[in-house]
Amino acid sequence: MSDSIHSSDNKRFQWRTVTAIGAATWLVSTQLSGCAETSEPATQTEAEMEEVAVPTMSGGEGEGGEGEGGGGEGEGEGAATAGADLTTDDAAYLTQLGLIRGHLAVGYELYRQDLPELAETHMKHPREEIYSSVVPAFEARGCGGFGDNLSALTAAVVERQSQSDVEAVYAELTAAITACEGGAATKDPQVIAKVVENLLRTGGVEYQIGIVDGAVNNLHEYQDAWGFTQIAGVWARSEAFLQDERAAAVAGQLQDIITGLDPMWPSLNPTDTVESDAAQLFGAAAAVQVAAFNLSR
């Protein structure tokens, strides 16, 4: 965590987090009894997962610098899967791939917004910090890896290639990631719900570093939180939830939870105060966890 967050701030943050988690737990629990009546949610096919559609952000134009304050890049990104065997733990494996997807999603969006310098850090990060942890699991899961694709996308951004060229390289990379995800239980709604929870919880850790008392303390981590939340949203629309009405109802809840987080990022490169804090993401992760209990009934 950032050294700039004093102990008093931590205590206040922890209190807010507990309050948000308690509220989220109560809210979702009261909805579970009516799950069967929830309308069927939109779902994501495997072909659509390859594209990892990234919603357009409003604002964020212009130069703003990377805004790196206290806290190193990627702090907390491994916490959700710490100690897990990625060769056998499907949720942990898919979470790690989801973190890679999250970095790439926000990097791609920043490049689309004509902020290539900010995009670079996100394109470089997966290969430097995350990819090596997943490589040992690839052989066991029948995946050839996608290191060359990661390097190609980084090069395309560093060289300031055209948007269409970057988009083409990005599409090839996401297709390769999808192929590697196929070695895990992507049709199991309980596994996918856990991935969604992990991504949101990790996003909370990043947001806590990125935004301190409404001010941007670390722009990179604030952006990471957005990317991880977007990928959580993609998984919440997975075909895994189509197997029965109960799973479909849970998916609808997950989608609503994630949609409610959108105001936390008024821009990917904010210049004004950000009126949100990490407790919302931690609360959302707790709400996902509670909603997922219904999958095992």
DRENDO-1510 file (C-alpha; in Angstrom, 1 decimal, always signed):
<recs>
REC; n; res; u; v; w
REC; 1; MET; +0.0; +0.0; +0.0 .
REC; 2; SER; +1.0; +3.6; -0.5 .
REC; 3; ASP; +3.2; +5.1; +2.3 .
REC; 4; SER; +1.2; +8.3; +1.8 .
REC; 5; ILE; -1.9; +6.7; +3.3 .
REC; 6; HIS; -1.5; +7.4; +7.0 .
REC; 7; SER; -2.7; +5.0; +9.7 .
REC; 8; SER; -5.6; +7.3; +10.6 .
REC; 9; ASP; -6.7; +7.2; +6.9 .
REC; 10; ASN; -6.4; +3.4; +7.0 .
REC; 11; LYS; -8.7; +3.1; +10.0 .
REC; 12; ARG; -11.3; +5.4; +8.4 .
REC; 13; PHE; -11.0; +3.4; +5.1 .
REC; 14; GLN; -11.4; +0.1; +6.9 .
REC; 15; TRP; -14.5; +1.3; +8.7 .
REC; 16; ARG; -16.0; +2.5; +5.4 .
REC; 17; THR; -15.1; -0.9; +3.8 .
REC; 18; VAL; -16.8; -2.9; +6.5 .
REC; 19; THR; -19.9; -0.7; +6.3 .
REC; 20; ALA; -20.1; -1.1; +2.5 .
REC; 21; ILE; -19.6; -4.9; +2.7 .
REC; 22; GLY; -22.3; -5.2; +5.3 .
REC; 23; ALA; -24.7; -3.1; +3.3 .
REC; 24; ALA; -23.9; -5.1; +0.1 .
REC; 25; THR; -24.3; -8.4; +1.9 .
REC; 26; TRP; -27.7; -7.3; +3.2 .
REC; 27; LEU; -28.8; -6.0; -0.2 .
REC; 28; VAL; -27.9; -9.1; -2.1 .
REC; 29; SER; -29.2; -11.5; +0.5 .
REC; 30; THR; -32.7; -9.9; +0.3 .
REC; 31; GLN; -32.7; -10.4; -3.5 .
REC; 32; LEU; -31.7; -14.0; -3.5 .
REC; 33; SER; -35.2; -15.3; -2.8 .
REC; 34; GLY; -36.5; -13.7; -6.0 .
REC; 35; CYS; -33.7; -14.9; -8.3 .
REC; 36; ALA; -35.9; -17.2; -10.3 .
REC; 37; GLU; -38.0; -14.3; -11.4 .
REC; 38; THR; -35.1; -12.2; -12.7 .
REC; 39; SER; -35.0; -11.8; -16.5 .
REC; 40; GLU; -32.3; -13.6; -18.4 .
REC; 41; PRO; -29.1; -11.5; -18.6 .
REC; 42; ALA; -27.1; -10.7; -21.7 .
REC; 43; THR; -24.3; -13.2; -22.1 .
REC; 44; GLN; -20.9; -13.2; -23.8 .
REC; 45; THR; -20.0; -15.8; -26.3 .
REC; 46; GLU; -16.5; -17.2; -26.6 .
REC; 47; ALA; -16.1; -15.3; -29.9 .
REC; 48; GLU; -17.1; -12.0; -28.2 .
REC; 49; MET; -14.6; -12.8; -25.4 .
REC; 50; GLU; -11.9; -12.7; -28.0 .
REC; 51; GLU; -12.7; -9.1; -28.8 .
REC; 52; VAL; -13.0; -8.0; -25.1 .
REC; 53; ALA; -15.1; -5.0; -26.0 .
REC; 54; VAL; -14.0; -1.9; -24.2 .
REC; 55; PRO; -16.6; +0.8; -23.6 .
REC; 56; THR; -15.7; +4.3; -24.6 .
REC; 57; MET; -14.9; +6.7; -21.8 .
REC; 58; SER; -16.0; +10.3; -21.8 .
REC; 59; GLY; -13.4; +12.8; -21.2 .
REC; 60; GLY; -9.8; +11.8; -20.6 .
REC; 61; GLU; -8.4; +13.9; -23.4 .
REC; 62; GLY; -5.2; +15.8; -23.4 .
REC; 63; GLU; -1.9; +15.4; -21.6 .
REC; 64; GLY; -1.9; +14.7; -17.9 .
REC; 65; GLY; +1.2; +12.8; -16.9 .
REC; 66; GLU; +1.3; +9.4; -15.2 .
REC; 67; GLY; +0.5; +10.8; -11.8 .
REC; 68; GLU; +2.5; +8.2; -10.0 .
REC; 69; GLY; +2.5; +8.7; -6.3 .
REC; 70; GLY; +3.0; +6.4; -3.4 .
REC; 71; GLY; +2.7; +2.7; -3.9 .
REC; 72; GLY; +4.4; +0.7; -6.6 .
REC; 73; GLU; +2.8; -0.6; -9.7 .
REC; 74; GLY; +0.8; -3.7; -9.4 .
REC; 75; GLU; +0.7; -3.8; -5.6 .
REC; 76; GLY; -2.0; -6.3; -4.6 .
REC; 77; GLU; -2.5; -7.8; -8.0 .
REC; 78; GLY; -1.4; -11.2; -6.8 .
REC; 79; ALA; -3.2; -11.2; -3.5 .
REC; 80; ALA; -6.4; -12.8; -4.8 .
REC; 81; THR; -4.5; -15.8; -6.1 .
REC; 82; ALA; -1.6; -16.0; -3.6 .
REC; 83; GLY; -0.5; -19.5; -3.0 .
REC; 84; ALA; -2.8; -21.0; -5.6 .
REC; 85; ASP; -1.6; -23.7; -8.0 .
REC; 86; LEU; -2.4; -22.2; -11.4 .
REC; 87; THR; -2.1; -25.6; -13.0 .
REC; 88; THR; -5.1; -26.9; -11.1 .
REC; 89; ASP; -7.0; -23.9; -9.6 .
REC; 90; ASP; -9.2; -22.7; -12.5 .
REC; 91; ALA; -10.4; -19.5; -10.8 .
REC; 92; ALA; -6.9; -18.4; -9.9 .
REC; 93; TYR; -5.7; -19.2; -13.4 .
REC; 94; LEU; -8.5; -17.3; -15.1 .
REC; 95; THR; -8.0; -14.4; -12.6 .
REC; 96; GLN; -4.4; -14.0; -13.6 .
REC; 97; LEU; -5.4; -14.0; -17.3 .
REC; 98; GLY; -8.1; -11.5; -16.4 .
REC; 99; LEU; -5.5; -9.2; -14.9 .
REC; 100; ILE; -3.6; -9.4; -18.1 .
REC; 101; ARG; -6.7; -8.6; -20.0 .
REC; 102; GLY; -7.5; -5.7; -17.7 .
REC; 103; HIS; -4.1; -4.0; -18.3 .
REC; 104; LEU; -4.5; -4.5; -22.1 .
REC; 105; ALA; -8.1; -3.2; -22.1 .
REC; 106; VAL; -7.2; +0.1; -20.4 .
REC; 107; GLY; -4.0; +0.4; -22.5 .
REC; 108; TYR; -6.0; +0.0; -25.7 .
REC; 109; GLU; -8.6; +2.5; -24.5 .
REC; 110; LEU; -5.9; +5.1; -23.6 .
REC; 111; TYR; -4.4; +4.6; -27.1 .
REC; 112; ARG; -7.8; +5.1; -28.6 .
REC; 113; GLN; -8.1; +8.3; -26.7 .
REC; 114; ASP; -4.8; +9.5; -28.1 .
REC; 115; LEU; -2.9; +9.1; -24.8 .
REC; 116; PRO; -0.1; +6.8; -26.1 .
REC; 117; GLU; +2.4; +7.5; -23.3 .
REC; 118; LEU; -0.2; +6.4; -20.7 .
REC; 119; ALA; -1.1; +3.4; -22.8 .
REC; 120; GLU; +2.5; +2.2; -22.9 .
REC; 121; THR; +2.8; +1.5; -19.2 .
REC; 122; HIS; -0.2; -0.8; -19.3 .
REC; 123; MET; +0.9; -2.6; -22.5 .
REC; 124; LYS; +4.3; -3.3; -20.9 .
REC; 125; HIS; +3.1; -4.4; -17.5 .
REC; 126; PRO; +1.6; -7.8; -18.2 .
REC; 127; ARG; +4.8; -9.2; -19.8 .
REC; 128; GLU; +7.0; -7.7; -17.1 .
REC; 129; GLU; +4.9; -8.5; -14.0 .
REC; 130; ILE; +2.2; -11.1; -14.6 .
REC; 131; TYR; +2.9; -13.3; -17.6 .
REC; 132; SER; +5.8; -15.2; -16.0 .
REC; 133; SER; +3.6; -16.4; -13.1 .
REC; 134; VAL; +1.1; -18.0; -15.6 .
REC; 135; VAL; +3.7; -19.7; -17.9 .
REC; 136; PRO; +4.2; -22.8; -15.8 .
REC; 137; ALA; +0.5; -23.6; -16.0 .
REC; 138; PHE; +0.3; -23.3; -19.8 .
REC; 139; GLU; +1.7; -26.7; -20.6 .
REC; 140; ALA; -0.6; -28.5; -18.1 .
REC; 141; ARG; -3.6; -26.7; -19.7 .
REC; 142; GLY; -2.6; -27.2; -23.3 .
REC; 143; CYS; -1.9; -23.6; -24.0 .
REC; 144; GLY; +1.1; -22.5; -26.1 .
REC; 145; GLY; +1.2; -19.1; -24.5 .
REC; 146; PHE; +1.0; -15.6; -26.0 .
REC; 147; GLY; +4.3; -13.9; -25.0 .
REC; 148; ASP; +5.1; -13.0; -28.6 .
REC; 149; ASN; +1.7; -11.5; -29.0 .
REC; 150; LEU; +2.2; -9.4; -25.9 .
REC; 151; SER; +5.6; -8.1; -27.2 .
REC; 152; ALA; +4.0; -7.3; -30.6 .
REC; 153; LEU; +1.3; -5.2; -29.0 .
REC; 154; THR; +3.8; -3.3; -26.9 .
REC; 155; ALA; +5.9; -2.7; -29.9 .
REC; 156; ALA; +2.9; -1.4; -31.9 .
REC; 157; VAL; +2.1; +1.1; -29.2 .
REC; 158; VAL; +5.7; +2.2; -28.6 .
REC; 159; GLU; +6.2; +2.7; -32.3 .
REC; 160; ARG; +2.9; +4.7; -32.4 .
REC; 161; GLN; +1.4; +2.6; -35.1 .
REC; 162; SER; -2.0; +3.5; -36.5 .
REC; 163; GLN; -5.1; +2.8; -34.5 .
REC; 164; SER; -6.2; +0.2; -37.0 .
REC; 165; ASP; -2.8; -1.6; -36.8 .
REC; 166; VAL; -2.9; -1.6; -33.0 .
REC; 167; GLU; -6.4; -2.9; -33.1 .
REC; 168; ALA; -5.4; -5.8; -35.3 .
REC; 169; VAL; -2.5; -6.8; -33.0 .
REC; 170; TYR; -4.8; -6.4; -30.0 .
REC; 171; ALA; -7.4; -8.7; -31.6 .
REC; 172; GLU; -4.8; -11.4; -32.3 .
REC; 173; LEU; -3.6; -11.2; -28.7 .
REC; 174; THR; -7.0; -11.4; -27.1 .
REC; 175; ALA; -7.8; -14.4; -29.3 .
REC; 176; ALA; -4.6; -16.1; -28.0 .
REC; 177; ILE; -5.6; -15.4; -24.4 .
REC; 178; THR; -9.1; -16.8; -25.1 .
REC; 179; ALA; -7.5; -20.0; -26.4 .
REC; 180; CYS; -5.5; -20.3; -23.2 .
REC; 181; GLU; -8.6; -19.7; -21.1 .
REC; 182; GLY; -10.1; -22.7; -22.8 .
REC; 183; GLY; -7.9; -25.0; -20.7 .
REC; 184; ALA; -9.9; -24.0; -17.6 .
REC; 185; ALA; -13.5; -24.6; -16.5 .
REC; 186; THR; -15.0; -21.6; -18.3 .
REC; 187; LYS; -18.4; -23.2; -18.4 .
REC; 188; ASP; -18.7; -23.5; -14.6 .
REC; 189; PRO; -20.7; -20.5; -13.2 .
REC; 190; GLN; -19.2; -20.9; -9.8 .
REC; 191; VAL; -15.7; -20.6; -11.1 .
REC; 192; ILE; -16.6; -17.6; -13.2 .
REC; 193; ALA; -18.3; -15.9; -10.3 .
REC; 194; LYS; -15.2; -16.3; -8.3 .
REC; 195; VAL; -13.1; -14.8; -11.1 .
REC; 196; VAL; -15.5; -11.8; -11.1 .
REC; 197; GLU; -15.1; -11.4; -7.3 .
REC; 198; ASN; -11.3; -11.7; -7.5 .
REC; 199; LEU; -11.0; -9.1; -10.3 .
REC; 200; LEU; -13.3; -6.6; -8.4 .
REC; 201; ARG; -11.4; -7.2; -5.1 .
REC; 202; THR; -8.0; -6.6; -6.9 .
REC; 203; GLY; -9.6; -3.5; -8.5 .
REC; 204; GLY; -10.4; -2.2; -5.0 .
REC; 205; VAL; -6.7; -2.6; -3.9 .
REC; 206; GLU; -5.6; -0.7; -7.0 .
REC; 207; TYR; -8.2; +2.0; -6.6 .
REC; 208; GLN; -7.2; +2.5; -2.9 .
REC; 209; ILE; -3.7; +3.3; -4.1 .
REC; 210; GLY; -4.9; +5.4; -7.0 .
REC; 211; ILE; -7.4; +7.7; -5.3 .
REC; 212; VAL; -6.7; +9.1; -1.8 .
REC; 213; ASP; -9.2; +11.5; -0.3 .
REC; 214; GLY; -10.6; +12.3; -3.7 .
REC; 215; ALA; -7.3; +13.2; -5.2 .
REC; 216; VAL; -5.4; +11.2; -7.8 .
REC; 217; ASN; -2.5; +9.7; -5.9 .
REC; 218; ASN; -1.4; +7.1; -8.6 .
REC; 219; LEU; -3.0; +7.4; -12.0 .
REC; 220; HIS; -1.7; +4.1; -13.2 .
REC; 221; GLU; -3.4; +2.1; -10.4 .
REC; 222; TYR; -6.6; +4.1; -10.8 .
REC; 223; GLN; -6.6; +3.1; -14.5 .
REC; 224; ASP; -5.8; -0.5; -13.6 .
REC; 225; ALA; -8.9; -0.7; -11.4 .
REC; 226; TRP; -11.0; +0.4; -14.4 .
REC; 227; GLY; -9.5; -2.3; -16.6 .
REC; 228; PHE; -10.0; -5.1; -14.1 .
REC; 229; THR; -13.6; -4.0; -13.5 .
REC; 230; GLN; -14.3; -4.0; -17.3 .
REC; 231; ILE; -13.0; -7.6; -17.5 .
REC; 232; ALA; -15.1; -8.6; -14.5 .
REC; 233; GLY; -18.1; -7.2; -16.5 .
REC; 234; VAL; -17.2; -9.3; -19.5 .
REC; 235; TRP; -17.1; -12.5; -17.4 .
REC; 236; ALA; -20.4; -11.6; -15.7 .
REC; 237; ARG; -21.9; -11.9; -19.2 .
REC; 238; SER; -20.4; -15.3; -19.8 .
REC; 239; GLU; -22.2; -18.2; -21.4 .
REC; 240; ALA; -21.4; -20.2; -18.2 .
REC; 241; PHE; -24.5; -18.6; -16.7 .
REC; 242; LEU; -26.9; -19.9; -19.3 .
REC; 243; GLN; -27.2; -23.4; -17.9 .
REC; 244; ASP; -30.2; -22.7; -15.8 .
REC; 245; GLU; -32.5; -20.0; -14.4 .
REC; 246; ARG; -30.7; -19.8; -11.1 .
REC; 247; ALA; -27.3; -19.1; -12.8 .
REC; 248; ALA; -28.9; -16.6; -15.2 .
REC; 249; ALA; -30.4; -14.8; -12.2 .
REC; 250; VAL; -27.1; -14.6; -10.5 .
REC; 251; ALA; -25.5; -13.3; -13.7 .
REC; 252; GLY; -28.1; -10.5; -13.8 .
REC; 253; GLN; -27.2; -9.5; -10.2 .
REC; 254; LEU; -23.5; -9.5; -11.1 .
REC; 255; GLN; -24.0; -7.3; -14.1 .
REC; 256; ASP; -26.1; -4.8; -12.1 .
REC; 257; ILE; -23.4; -4.7; -9.4 .
REC; 258; ILE; -20.7; -4.0; -11.9 .
REC; 259; THR; -22.7; -1.4; -13.9 .
REC; 260; GLY; -23.3; +0.5; -10.6 .
REC; 261; LEU; -19.5; +1.1; -10.4 .
REC; 262; ASP; -19.3; +3.1; -13.7 .
REC; 263; PRO; -19.4; +6.5; -12.0 .
REC; 264; MET; -16.1; +5.7; -10.2 .
REC; 265; TRP; -14.2; +6.6; -13.3 .
REC; 266; PRO; -15.5; +9.9; -14.7 .
REC; 267; SER; -12.4; +9.9; -16.9 .
REC; 268; LEU; -9.3; +7.7; -17.3 .
REC; 269; ASN; -7.2; +10.9; -17.0 .
REC; 270; PRO; -9.1; +13.0; -14.5 .
REC; 271; THR; -8.2; +16.6; -13.7 .
REC; 272; ASP; -10.8; +17.2; -11.0 .
REC; 273; THR; -11.6; +15.5; -7.7 .
REC; 274; VAL; -12.9; +11.9; -8.0 .
REC; 275; GLU; -15.9; +11.5; -5.7 .
REC; 276; SER; -15.5; +7.8; -5.1 .
REC; 277; ASP; -13.4; +5.5; -3.0 .
REC; 278; ALA; -12.2; +1.9; -3.0 .
REC; 279; ALA; -14.8; +0.8; -0.5 .
REC; 280; GLN; -17.3; +0.7; -3.3 .
REC; 281; LEU; -15.2; -2.0; -5.2 .
REC; 282; PHE; -14.7; -4.0; -2.0 .
REC; 283; GLY; -18.4; -3.8; -1.3 .
REC; 284; ALA; -19.1; -5.0; -4.9 .
REC; 285; ALA; -16.7; -7.9; -4.5 .
REC; 286; ALA; -18.6; -8.9; -1.3 .
REC; 287; ALA; -21.9; -8.6; -3.0 .
REC; 288; VAL; -20.7; -10.9; -5.8 .
REC; 289; GLN; -19.6; -13.4; -3.3 .
REC; 290; VAL; -23.0; -13.4; -1.6 .
REC; 291; ALA; -24.9; -13.6; -4.9 .
REC; 292; ALA; -22.7; -16.6; -5.9 .
REC; 293; PHE; -23.9; -18.6; -2.9 .
REC; 294; ASN; -27.1; -19.2; -4.7 .
REC; 295; LEU; -25.2; -21.2; -7.4 .
REC; 296; SER; -24.4; -24.0; -4.9 .
REC; 297; ARG; -27.9; -24.5; -3.6 .
</recs>
